[in-house]
Amino acid sequence: MFNNTSSSRGFADQFPRNLLANIIYFLANVAIGLLLVPYFVSKLGVAAYGLIPLATSITGYVAIVVQSLNTSVSRYLTVDLQREDYAAANRTFNTALFGLSAVILLMVPVVVVVAWFVPSIFQIPAGQESGAILLFLGVCTSFLIRSWTGNFTVQLFAYNRLDLQNLVNLVNLIVQTGLIVFSFTLLGPDLALVGGAYLAGAIIASGVSIILARRICPHLIISIHAFDRARVKDLCGMGWWVTVNQIGVLLFLSIDLIVVNLLFGATSAGKYAIALQWVILLRGMAGLLSGVLTPTILSCYARGQTDSLIRITKSAVKLMGLAMALPIGLVCGFAPQLLTVWLGPEFTYLSPLIVLLTVHLSINLAVLPLFSINVAYNRVQVPGVVTLVMGIGNIALAVALPLLTGWGYYGVAAAGAIVLTTKNAFFTPWYATKILGANVHTFTRSMIPGIVATFILGGVVAAIGSFYSLEAMVPLAAIIIMLAINYIILIWICGLSAFERKIFKAYIPKM
């Protein structure tokens, strides 16, 4: 492994630190996310609460070009730095920095217009119109700021300092949450205050990311003279197809809440957002786990180590599936009990919706490590087109299914599960094997253990929940801990190969 700076100590040694930082950030995210939902519901009401996740959904569409260019920059800058080609890295960095600055300035009027027309587009609770405008304005602006400083967090990613990336994210999360609670206590609950808290968190976190990037990677200097028009072609060529793919992803993951609001109203969207919170937490957990591996995949590509890349990614898909089977099975099996402890028994009617939204994640989260292969090999055109086409199909099905069947927002959830699972169960693993020249069933076989484990664990958990009263936090937490310990022991003994145990041990921090 390269040792470019004193802060970059080699990928193998950095794995445990990254995982530990991921766990800390994830636990903080879970704790704050779960506590904020009942806080918002009690202070704002279900209908107004639903506007907050709706605002974050719209944000993805507003800044889609910026996100896609950041993905492209991550790929090129990581390869340049891993090859110690600092001249090329400076061209990539400055081209991206000044190019993204221009794009973001062009996005500012778009953000203002979208925020202004929010009350006309969506169903907003009476009296919340001005607060909704400021909420959307604050959330969208904060996202653009974080996207601009993505040029600096890419440097942390390139040196595999995901622990510092999580530190930046943690600062953002703590500032956001602290300001929301403080301002609500001082001034009273208001959606506009939530938008302001998001904006303040983004500004402070961005400052921290710039400072850390300068310390970790002093080789990159801001200079307009390093702007390279030829590099623009490379970044935009890949960025265009990533944009196409990103649009499709958003049509998969960020359309359901919008459809529910437009078809069934703000109150239904608020109820749907409550159930969707568990999906967000599970996706966050899986994203952090897969993110630990991404720098290694890019490093293997930069070194031409295809055999190692296949072996590591194959094991990563299996480990991801088995790891996510535990929380998915627990959420599905204990959905009524979790809702009772979390929000109260009056919300247990949402438990079937939670199961419908989460059970298919045993497939759709296991394949996350495979997406890094597309980026590493710059093979993003075909996935982009496929994702976009199926994303459009998801919209059509999300609108048609509830209207034709009368299922309401359950039809929207079912549409997303059907289309997304079809794509990731067949196309995603097949295309990864095509890029790598591996056997067509290489990654499909790796997904099966996680799927089986999810359904077995979910069934066992549901049976336990039906026999025992677990409507208080302490007994529910105790049984969850006991099940988790037994599951981990069983998987360690029966579910992992020697190579996979070796990978797992590499992630455990040394004393």
WOGIVEN-V696749 format. One record per residue. N is the residue number from 1. PSI is psi in whole degrees, 0 to 359 (* if undefined). NEAR is the number of other C-alpha atoms within 10 Angstrom. Layout:
n psi near
N PSI NEAR
N PSI NEAR
This chain:
n psi near
1 148 12
2 154 14
3 75 13
4 327 17
5 168 14
6 340 10
7 347 14
8 104 19
9 16 16
10 141 17
11 319 19
12 315 13
13 334 14
14 340 21
15 306 23
16 322 20
17 317 20
18 316 26
19 318 21
20 317 16
21 321 21
22 318 25
23 316 17
24 313 16
25 319 23
26 315 22
27 320 14
28 319 15
29 318 19
30 310 19
31 311 11
32 318 14
33 315 18
34 326 17
35 328 13
36 328 15
37 305 19
38 330 18
39 312 15
40 317 20
41 319 17
42 327 13
43 320 15
44 334 17
45 160 15
46 315 23
47 314 21
48 324 23
49 320 25
50 340 26
51 335 28
52 305 20
53 333 19
54 321 22
55 319 23
56 329 16
57 315 20
58 327 21
59 319 22
60 323 20
61 323 17
62 317 19
63 30 21
64 323 18
65 318 22
66 316 24
67 316 23
68 318 23
69 324 26
70 322 23
71 317 18
72 316 25
73 320 25
74 317 26
75 308 21
76 319 23
77 322 25
78 315 25
79 317 22
80 313 20
81 322 22
82 332 21
83 1 16
84 31 15
85 83 12
86 334 15
87 314 14
88 322 18
89 320 24
90 324 22
91 317 26
92 313 27
93 310 28
94 325 22
95 316 25
96 318 26
97 308 22
98 326 18
99 315 17
100 326 22
101 317 18
102 318 11
103 317 15
104 321 21
105 324 11
106 335 11
107 340 17
108 311 16
109 326 11
110 317 15
111 315 21
112 315 17
113 315 12
114 314 18
115 319 24
116 324 18
117 6 12
118 313 20
119 335 18
120 332 10
121 313 12
122 165 17
123 114 19
124 136 22
125 143 17
126 135 8
127 355 8
128 10 16
129 309 19
130 322 16
131 322 19
132 320 26
133 312 22
134 327 22
135 308 27
136 322 29
137 315 26
138 317 25
139 315 26
140 318 29
141 319 26
142 323 23
143 321 21
144 322 26
145 313 17
146 325 23
147 321 22
148 317 22
149 0 23
150 336 26
151 331 25
152 321 24
153 338 24
154 325 24
155 322 27
156 319 24
157 317 22
158 326 25
159 15 24
160 27 28
161 63 27
162 340 26
163 321 24
164 327 22
165 318 23
166 330 19
167 317 19
168 314 22
169 324 20
170 320 20
171 315 18
172 314 23
173 316 21
174 317 16
175 314 19
176 305 21
177 315 18
178 317 13
179 325 18
180 309 23
181 316 18
182 313 13
183 323 17
184 320 16
185 321 10
186 318 9
187 349 9
188 157 12
189 134 17
190 135 21
191 328 24
192 325 20
193 328 22
194 316 25
195 320 26
196 322 23
197 319 25
198 318 25
199 314 25
200 318 17
201 320 23
202 319 29
203 312 18
204 315 16
205 323 22
206 320 25
207 318 13
208 318 21
209 323 25
210 317 17
211 314 11
212 321 19
213 321 22
214 325 15
215 321 13
216 322 18
217 81 20
218 357 10
219 340 15
220 125 19
221 133 14
222 120 14
223 125 14
224 336 12
225 340 9
226 358 18
227 126 20
228 113 17
229 328 12
230 325 11
231 330 18
232 318 17
233 317 11
234 311 14
235 317 24
236 328 18
237 313 15
238 320 23
239 325 24
240 314 18
241 329 22
242 324 29
243 315 24
244 314 23
245 320 24
246 323 23
247 315 24
248 318 24
249 316 19
250 323 19
251 338 22
252 308 24
253 340 15
254 20 20
255 335 21
256 318 28
257 325 28
258 315 20
259 317 18
260 318 27
261 316 24
262 324 16
263 323 18
264 357 14
265 171 17
266 323 25
267 316 21
268 321 20
269 323 29
270 318 25
271 316 20
272 321 25
273 327 25
274 311 25
275 324 22
276 339 21
277 324 17
278 325 22
279 317 20
280 318 16
281 317 18
282 319 20
283 323 18
284 317 17
285 313 23
286 322 22
287 321 17
288 320 19
289 314 23
290 329 23
291 332 20
292 328 24
293 337 20
294 314 23
295 328 25
296 319 21
297 315 24
298 324 24
299 317 22
300 320 18
301 315 17
302 330 17
303 355 13
304 25 11
305 71 12
306 318 16
307 317 12
308 321 13
309 316 18
310 314 22
311 316 13
312 316 19
313 321 26
314 314 21
315 326 21
316 320 26
317 316 28
318 313 24
319 321 26
320 315 24
321 315 29
322 322 27
323 316 22
324 342 24
325 327 29
326 301 21
327 325 22
328 314 25
329 320 25
330 317 21
331 316 25
332 314 26
333 323 26
334 22 24
335 312 24
336 319 25
337 320 22
338 318 24
339 322 22
340 313 19
341 324 17
342 306 18
343 342 18
344 158 14
345 340 14
346 351 9
347 6 17
348 343 19
349 347 12
350 357 16
351 319 21
352 326 14
353 319 22
354 316 25
355 315 22
356 323 18
357 336 22
358 332 24
359 324 22
360 349 19
361 344 24
362 333 29
363 313 25
364 343 21
365 335 24
366 332 29
367 0 28
368 319 24
369 339 24
370 335 23
371 332 17
372 334 21
373 317 24
374 317 19
375 316 20
376 318 23
377 5 14
378 42 17
379 69 17
380 357 21
381 305 18
382 312 14
383 324 22
384 313 20
385 315 17
386 315 16
387 320 26
388 314 22
389 315 16
390 332 19
391 319 26
392 319 15
393 326 17
394 319 26
395 312 19
396 316 12
397 324 20
398 330 25
399 317 20
400 317 15
401 310 19
402 327 20
403 324 15
404 328 11
405 341 10
406 19 11
407 351 13
408 218 17
409 349 26
410 327 20
411 323 24
412 316 26
413 319 24
414 322 20
415 313 24
416 318 25
417 318 20
418 309 13
419 314 18
420 319 21
421 323 18
422 316 15
423 311 17
424 342 19
425 335 17
426 300 12
427 311 14
428 308 22
429 326 23
430 315 18
431 326 19
432 319 25
433 328 19
434 319 11
435 317 13
436 350 15
437 31 11
438 172 15
439 142 12
440 336 14
441 9 12
442 307 17
443 336 26
444 317 21
445 326 13
446 340 23
447 336 27
448 315 17
449 320 19
450 321 25
451 312 21
452 315 15
453 321 23
454 313 28
455 322 18
456 312 13
457 317 21
458 320 24
459 316 16
460 315 15
461 317 21
462 322 18
463 318 13
464 317 15
465 331 19
466 337 12
467 333 8
468 145 10
469 111 11
470 55 21
471 13 18
472 156 13
473 316 13
474 306 11
475 325 13
476 315 18
477 321 13
478 316 12
479 325 15
480 315 16
481 316 12
482 315 10
483 320 16
484 316 15
485 314 11
486 323 11
487 314 17
488 318 15
489 315 11
490 316 12
491 321 15
492 320 15
493 316 10
494 339 9
495 344 17
496 146 18
497 173 12
498 321 9
499 320 12
500 325 19
501 324 15
502 318 11
503 315 16
504 316 15
505 329 12
506 338 15
507 347 18
508 125 13
509 136 14
510 151 9
511 * 3
